[in-house]
Amino acid sequence: MQKHRLIFCLSVLLIFSALVAGCKVVEDLLTFRLNNETTLVMPSAVGINTPFSVPTPEVTSNASQTFKSNNAETSQVKNIILEKLNLTITSPSQANFQFLKSIKIYISANGQPEKLLAYKTDIPTNAGTTLTLDTTGEAVDIYLKQEKYSLRTEVVTRQAVAYETIINAQMTFRVTANI
């Protein structure tokens, strides 16, 4: 009797493990990445230790194309989260991020409130030409499902910048869709 009970328990455990593993595989099949990028232009002569908004052009979302290429309709997308946001200085060649003390990037879209998307505080003084921001992990699907969205960049500098700095912002979003 004891042997039958052990076999039964092991069988139940095996079936449960297979179901859990199967759910993870299905979720991975329904998850894909969406990449967008934009350019930020940091003007020269920005004030020190005072928050300053950097003008950012509207971003045209390529979300609907990415959804289609992953066999998903916009209505099937249930969650979009910013996974990674990298900033890279592209000009001038001698520039680096040591002038920044902190940075916050907000997202907004037509009819939607502004929401913090990514940030970095206490940027080290030895920062190079690439900076990876911390993401909030909040859902942004209502913003990216629209054709265009806006980013507002708020910076605090630790030193004056004598030249205009051009920064490329590369964003990777994790998209989860329903079948």
Residue frames relative to the residue before (quaternion, step in Angstrom):
aa qw qx qy qz dx dy dz
M 1.0000 0.0000 0.0000 0.0000 0.00 0.00 0.00
Q 0.6339 0.5419 -0.3105 0.4562 3.54 1.02 -0.89
K 0.6471 0.5339 -0.3086 0.4483 3.58 1.00 -0.87
H 0.6533 0.5126 -0.3072 0.4649 3.60 0.99 -0.84
R 0.6404 0.5233 -0.3163 0.4647 3.53 1.00 -0.81
L 0.6434 0.5181 -0.3077 0.4721 3.60 0.99 -0.85
I 0.6526 0.5021 -0.3084 0.4764 3.60 0.94 -0.88
F 0.6415 0.5218 -0.3204 0.4621 3.58 0.97 -0.84
C 0.6707 0.4973 -0.2984 0.4623 3.62 0.87 -0.94
L 0.6566 0.4997 -0.3094 0.4727 3.58 0.96 -0.82
S 0.6344 0.5262 -0.3293 0.4607 3.58 1.03 -0.75
V 0.6477 0.5093 -0.3091 0.4750 3.58 0.95 -0.87
L 0.6550 0.5121 -0.3060 0.4639 3.57 0.95 -0.88
L 0.6507 0.5181 -0.3048 0.4640 3.58 0.98 -0.83
I 0.6592 0.4989 -0.3008 0.4754 3.59 0.93 -0.88
F 0.6467 0.5168 -0.3137 0.4651 3.59 0.96 -0.87
S 0.6486 0.5185 -0.3112 0.4622 3.61 0.95 -0.87
A 0.6500 0.5132 -0.3132 0.4648 3.58 0.98 -0.84
L 0.6487 0.5165 -0.3167 0.4606 3.60 0.99 -0.80
V 0.6563 0.5033 -0.3088 0.4697 3.58 0.92 -0.89
A 0.6626 0.4892 -0.3033 0.4792 3.60 0.89 -0.89
G 0.6412 0.5315 -0.3186 0.4527 3.60 1.01 -0.78
C 0.6370 0.5228 -0.3263 0.4630 3.58 1.01 -0.77
K 0.6393 0.5168 -0.3235 0.4686 3.59 0.99 -0.80
V 0.6417 0.5154 -0.3242 0.4663 3.61 0.96 -0.81
V 0.6528 0.5024 -0.3145 0.4717 3.60 0.93 -0.87
E 0.6500 0.5079 -0.3272 0.4609 3.60 0.93 -0.85
D 0.6461 0.5160 -0.3249 0.4590 3.60 0.96 -0.83
L 0.6421 0.5231 -0.3268 0.4553 3.60 1.05 -0.70
L 0.7241 0.4185 -0.2286 0.4983 3.56 1.16 -0.60
T 0.6370 0.4943 -0.3256 0.4939 3.58 1.28 0.18
F 0.0895 0.7848 -0.6072 0.0864 3.56 -0.91 0.95
R 0.4896 -0.6714 0.4843 0.2737 3.57 -1.28 0.24
L 0.1572 -0.7456 0.6437 0.0702 3.53 -1.22 0.71
N 0.1201 -0.8092 0.5740 0.0364 3.58 -0.71 1.08
N 0.0189 0.7559 -0.6536 0.0322 3.53 -1.06 0.90
E 0.0240 -0.7883 0.6126 0.0513 3.54 -1.22 0.41
T 0.0557 -0.7689 0.6367 0.0192 3.49 -1.32 0.47
T 0.3869 -0.7050 0.5443 0.2387 3.55 -1.30 0.20
L 0.1821 -0.7503 0.6286 0.0935 3.54 -1.01 0.92
V 0.1473 -0.7761 0.6070 0.0865 3.57 -0.97 0.83
M 0.1846 -0.7871 0.5850 0.0640 3.54 -0.48 1.29
P 0.3170 -0.7727 0.5122 0.2003 3.61 -0.45 1.13
S 0.5405 -0.5863 0.4810 0.3644 3.55 -1.23 0.37
A 0.8103 0.3100 -0.2128 0.4495 3.55 -1.34 0.22
V 0.2636 0.7372 -0.5636 0.2636 3.58 0.90 0.95
G 0.5561 -0.6298 0.4287 0.3321 3.60 -1.03 0.77
I 0.4352 -0.6923 0.5193 0.2484 3.57 -1.20 0.59
N 0.8616 0.1034 -0.1160 0.4832 3.58 -1.13 0.86
T 0.6151 0.4911 -0.3579 0.5024 3.58 1.17 0.57
P 0.4770 -0.6659 0.4759 0.3205 3.62 -0.79 0.89
F 0.0260 -0.7895 0.6115 -0.0462 3.55 -0.95 0.97
S 0.3141 -0.7435 0.5590 0.1899 3.60 -0.93 0.89
V 0.2692 -0.7531 0.5857 0.1320 3.52 -0.88 1.05
P 0.4577 -0.6828 0.4854 0.2978 3.62 -0.76 0.97
T 0.0289 -0.7875 0.6152 -0.0245 3.56 -0.92 0.97
P 0.4117 -0.7126 0.4990 0.2715 3.61 -0.76 0.94
E 0.6183 -0.5187 0.4310 0.4036 3.56 -1.27 0.42
V 0.3068 -0.7418 0.5692 0.1779 3.57 -1.07 0.77
T 0.2850 -0.7242 0.6014 0.1808 3.56 -0.89 0.96
S 0.3183 -0.7719 0.5245 0.1666 3.54 -0.61 1.17
N 0.2366 -0.7498 0.6008 0.1440 3.54 -1.02 0.83
A 0.2438 0.8311 -0.4717 0.1655 3.54 1.29 0.43
S 0.6840 0.4911 -0.3221 0.4328 3.62 0.74 -0.94
Q 0.6302 0.5161 -0.3341 0.4742 3.61 1.05 -0.68
T 0.6610 0.4989 -0.3010 0.4729 3.58 0.97 -0.88
F 0.6120 0.5393 -0.3510 0.4598 3.60 1.01 -0.76
K 0.6849 0.4964 -0.2854 0.4507 3.58 0.82 -1.03
S 0.6816 0.4854 -0.3013 0.4572 3.60 0.91 -0.84
N 0.7010 0.3871 -0.2569 0.5411 3.58 1.30 -0.23
N 0.5161 -0.6919 0.3767 0.3363 3.57 1.29 0.54
A 0.5556 0.5621 -0.4159 0.4497 3.56 0.97 0.87
E 0.3300 -0.7022 0.5959 0.2069 3.54 -1.14 0.72
T 0.6577 -0.5130 0.3705 0.4085 3.57 -1.19 0.50
S 0.6599 0.5225 -0.3090 0.4427 3.59 0.97 -0.80
Q 0.6540 0.5165 -0.3113 0.4568 3.62 1.20 -0.42
V 0.5673 0.5975 -0.3899 0.4113 3.58 1.22 -0.34
K 0.1513 -0.8299 0.5344 0.0529 3.55 -0.63 1.15
N 0.8187 0.0452 0.0065 0.5724 3.59 1.15 -0.48
I 0.0087 0.7524 -0.6586 0.0091 3.56 -1.06 0.87
I 0.0026 -0.7954 0.6036 -0.0540 3.54 -0.79 1.11
L 0.4536 -0.6509 0.5285 0.3021 3.57 -1.01 0.81
E 0.2242 -0.7980 0.5521 0.0896 3.54 -0.65 1.16
K 0.8049 -0.0425 0.0818 0.5863 3.58 1.00 -0.85
L 0.0064 -0.7635 0.6458 0.0065 3.55 -1.12 0.75
N 0.0450 -0.7993 0.5985 -0.0304 3.55 -0.55 1.24
L 0.1773 -0.7523 0.6273 0.0959 3.52 -1.05 0.87
T 0.0235 -0.7889 0.6139 -0.0142 3.57 -0.97 0.92
I 0.3565 -0.7135 0.5609 0.2218 3.56 -0.83 0.99
T 0.1636 -0.8084 0.5614 0.0673 3.57 -0.75 1.06
S 0.7969 -0.0054 0.0115 0.6040 3.58 1.21 -0.39
P 0.5669 -0.2170 -0.7929 0.0525 1.64 -1.93 1.58
S 0.6876 -0.5309 0.3196 0.3785 3.55 -1.24 0.48
Q 0.6922 0.4810 -0.2900 0.4532 3.63 1.07 -0.58
A 0.5358 0.6598 -0.3916 0.3524 3.60 1.25 -0.19
N 0.0198 0.7503 -0.6606 -0.0168 3.53 -1.33 0.49
F 0.6391 -0.5803 0.3628 0.3509 3.58 -1.28 0.18
Q 0.3700 0.7526 -0.4882 0.2415 3.63 1.14 0.21
F 0.6002 0.5758 -0.3609 0.4218 3.60 1.19 -0.42
L 0.6537 0.5252 -0.3142 0.4451 3.61 1.20 -0.43
K 0.2778 -0.7301 0.6039 0.1583 3.51 -1.10 0.84
S 0.7754 -0.1366 0.1069 0.6071 3.57 1.03 -0.86
I 0.0980 -0.7752 0.6219 0.0521 3.54 -1.31 0.43
K 0.0457 -0.7604 0.6476 0.0199 3.55 -1.14 0.76
I 0.1080 -0.7773 0.6165 0.0639 3.56 -0.99 0.82
Y 0.1601 -0.7882 0.5931 0.0354 3.53 -0.81 1.14
I 0.2312 -0.7481 0.6040 0.1486 3.57 -1.22 0.56
S 0.0595 0.7628 -0.6433 0.0277 3.56 -1.18 0.65
A 0.0654 -0.7689 0.6347 0.0419 3.54 -1.30 0.36
N 0.7257 -0.4332 0.3119 0.4340 3.52 -1.31 0.33
G 0.8521 0.1080 -0.1127 0.4995 3.56 -0.73 1.12
Q 0.6723 0.4633 -0.2967 0.4953 3.60 1.26 0.09
P 0.5002 -0.6599 0.4606 0.3196 3.59 -1.04 0.68
E 0.5703 -0.5713 0.4585 0.3717 3.55 -1.23 0.43
K 0.0564 -0.7959 0.6027 -0.0136 3.57 -1.03 0.87
L 0.4868 -0.6414 0.5051 0.3107 3.57 -1.04 0.82
L 0.2130 -0.8048 0.5494 0.0712 3.56 -0.80 1.11
A 0.7836 -0.1321 0.1370 0.5913 3.58 0.90 -0.97
Y 0.0370 -0.8024 0.5952 -0.0214 3.55 -1.21 0.51
K 0.0391 -0.7459 0.6604 0.0773 3.52 -1.38 0.16
T 0.0888 -0.7842 0.6135 0.0277 3.55 -0.79 1.06
D 0.8250 0.2011 -0.1638 0.5021 3.55 -1.24 0.42
I 0.0668 0.8078 -0.5754 0.1092 3.56 0.77 1.09
P 0.4591 -0.7137 0.4480 0.2811 3.60 -0.70 1.01
T 0.5546 -0.6306 0.4385 0.3203 3.56 -1.14 0.65
N 0.6788 0.4414 -0.2995 0.5047 3.59 1.23 -0.20
A 0.2612 0.7839 -0.5206 0.2148 3.59 1.20 0.50
G 0.3860 -0.7382 0.5131 0.2071 3.56 -1.01 0.83
T 0.7503 -0.3827 0.2928 0.4526 3.55 -1.11 -0.71
T 0.7120 0.3416 -0.2420 0.5637 3.60 1.30 -0.04
L 0.0454 -0.7912 0.6095 -0.0202 3.53 -1.01 0.91
T 0.1930 -0.7646 0.6061 0.1038 3.58 -0.85 1.00
L 0.2819 -0.7811 0.5374 0.1471 3.56 -0.68 1.11
D 0.4830 -0.6060 0.5400 0.3284 3.53 -1.33 0.37
T 0.2727 -0.7696 0.5552 0.1584 3.59 -0.92 0.87
T 0.5236 -0.6630 0.4442 0.2982 3.57 -1.16 0.58
G 0.3827 -0.7414 0.4736 0.2821 3.60 1.16 -0.49
E 0.5056 0.6567 -0.4236 0.3655 3.58 1.24 0.16
A 0.5637 -0.6063 0.4498 0.3352 3.55 -1.16 0.67
V 0.0700 -0.8027 0.5923 0.0018 3.56 -0.98 0.95
D 0.2695 0.8064 -0.4943 0.1810 3.59 1.20 0.41
I 0.6369 0.5323 -0.3512 0.4332 3.64 0.97 -0.68
Y 0.6511 0.4940 -0.3116 0.4847 3.60 1.19 -0.44
L 0.7486 0.4245 -0.2310 0.4540 3.59 0.80 -1.00
K 0.5745 0.5715 -0.3913 0.4362 3.61 1.18 -0.27
Q 0.6020 0.5336 -0.3611 0.4717 3.59 1.24 -0.29
E 0.6369 -0.5547 0.3785 0.3787 3.59 -1.20 0.47
K 0.7976 0.0780 -0.0147 0.5980 3.57 1.06 -0.76
Y 0.0273 -0.7592 0.6489 0.0419 3.50 -1.26 0.55
S 0.3510 -0.7347 0.5448 0.2002 3.55 -1.25 0.40
L 0.1968 -0.7345 0.6363 0.1304 3.50 -1.25 0.61
R 0.1118 -0.7502 0.6467 0.0805 3.53 -1.09 0.74
T 0.1572 -0.8006 0.5759 0.0516 3.53 -0.73 1.10
E 0.0956 -0.7833 0.6139 0.0217 3.53 -0.81 1.06
V 0.0291 -0.8114 0.5835 -0.0181 3.58 -0.72 1.05
V 0.1488 -0.7003 0.6832 0.1437 3.49 -1.39 0.40
T 0.1996 -0.7998 0.5581 0.0945 3.55 -0.72 1.09
R 0.3665 -0.7227 0.5429 0.2205 3.54 -1.21 0.54
Q 0.7815 0.1213 -0.0823 0.6064 3.55 1.30 -0.26
A 0.5861 -0.5773 0.4363 0.3645 3.55 -1.22 0.49
V 0.2530 -0.7405 0.6051 0.1465 3.54 -1.14 0.73
A 0.3053 -0.8004 0.4972 0.1379 3.56 -0.66 1.15
Y 0.7722 0.2682 -0.1421 0.5582 3.59 1.26 -0.15
E 0.5725 -0.5630 0.4691 0.3677 3.54 -1.27 0.47
T 0.1534 -0.7919 0.5880 0.0609 3.58 -0.91 0.96
I 0.1950 -0.7787 0.5892 0.0921 3.56 -0.81 1.04
I 0.0812 -0.8134 0.5749 -0.0358 3.54 -0.73 1.20
N 0.2527 -0.7435 0.6024 0.1429 3.56 -0.92 0.97
A 0.1544 -0.7797 0.6031 0.0669 3.58 -0.85 1.02
Q 0.0791 -0.7934 0.6036 0.0013 3.57 -0.60 1.19
M 0.0951 -0.8141 0.5728 -0.0091 3.54 -0.67 1.20
T 0.0935 -0.7615 0.6392 0.0537 3.55 -1.04 0.85
F 0.1222 -0.7939 0.5950 0.0258 3.55 -0.71 1.16
R 0.2975 -0.7160 0.6002 0.1964 3.59 -1.10 0.72
V 0.1445 -0.8033 0.5772 0.0259 3.55 -0.67 1.18
T 0.0736 -0.7717 0.6307 0.0363 3.58 -0.93 0.91
A 0.0839 -0.8116 0.5781 0.0015 3.56 -0.80 1.08
N 0.4339 -0.6500 0.5570 0.2811 3.54 -1.31 0.42
I 0.4875 -0.6238 0.5090 0.3379 3.55 -1.22 0.40
